[in-house]
Structure formats: structure tokens, C-alpha cells
Amino acid sequence: MADGEWAFFEHFILAARAPNGRKPTNHRIVLDGIFWIARTGSPWRDLPEEFGKWPSVYRQFRRWTLSGLWEDILEGLNHCGAVPDALQMVDSTVIRAHH
């Protein structure tokens, strides 16, 4: 992840962090690991070690999901104009068609 990209995401991640007194992990590496999973479609167990232990990365992904971080990031991308309005994403595990 480039420094400019990280600068955009860092604001959202630090805002979603729960102040529990623990030293934060390297969120940039964790975010890279989450993006690697999303890009490849691999199972969590196949996450390379360079991103950390897969259960830890998954646990942080789950925490961020429950806190609404991903919705905040998408809303931020929409407001900053970095993504074209015509960009759409389709996610489906089942596509049905007639013979």
C-alpha cells in the first residue's frame, strides 16, 4: 500500500479504534492482509505470514466490520471524489442462467 493510500485509510482506522489500553498492532499490515484476501478470494488460512497470523488479521477484520468501518470508508471515498460515479461492484457466489 502506498503512503498516500495509507494516509487516507489511517484516519478511519484510528477513529474506529477502541481505547482499551492495549498497544495497537501495525494496522497498515493488517489492512494489506485484508485487501490481499479480498483481491485473491483465498481462504483466511492461506494468508501469507508477511501479513501476520491469519486469526489475528481475521479478528481485526471482524472488529472493523462490526464497528462499521467499511461503510465509513466507502462513504469517505464517495465524498472525496476519488472514485468515479460509474464504478460499480457486483458480488455474487451464485449466478443462474437458463440453458
PEZI-V624877 format. One record per residue. RES is the residue in one letter. OMEGA is omega as a letter, one per 20 degrees, with the letter a starting at -180 (* if undefined). Layout:
[[RES | OMEGA] [RES | OMEGA]]
//
This chain:
[[M | a] [A | a] [D | r] [G | r] [E | r] [W | r] [A | r] [F | a] [F | a] [E | r] [H | a] [F | a] [I | r] [L | r] [A | a] [A | a] [R | r] [A | a] [P | a] [N | r] [G | r] [R | r] [K | a] [P | r] [T | r] [N | a] [H | r] [R | r] [I | r] [V | r] [L | r] [D | r] [G | r] [I | r] [F | r] [W | r] [I | a] [A | a] [R | a] [T | a] [G | a] [S | r] [P | a] [W | a] [R | r] [D | r] [L | r] [P | a] [E | a] [E | r] [F | a] [G | r] [K | a] [W | r] [P | r] [S | r] [V | r] [Y | a] [R | r] [Q | r] [F | a] [R | r] [R | r] [W | r] [T | a] [L | r] [S | r] [G | a] [L | a] [W | r] [E | r] [D | r] [I | r] [L | r] [E | r] [G | r] [L | r] [N | a] [H | a] [C | r] [G | a] [A | a] [V | r] [P | a] [D | a] [A | a] [L | r] [Q | a] [M | r] [V | r] [D | r] [S | r] [T | r] [V | r] [I | a] [R | r] [A | r] [H | r] [H | *]]
//
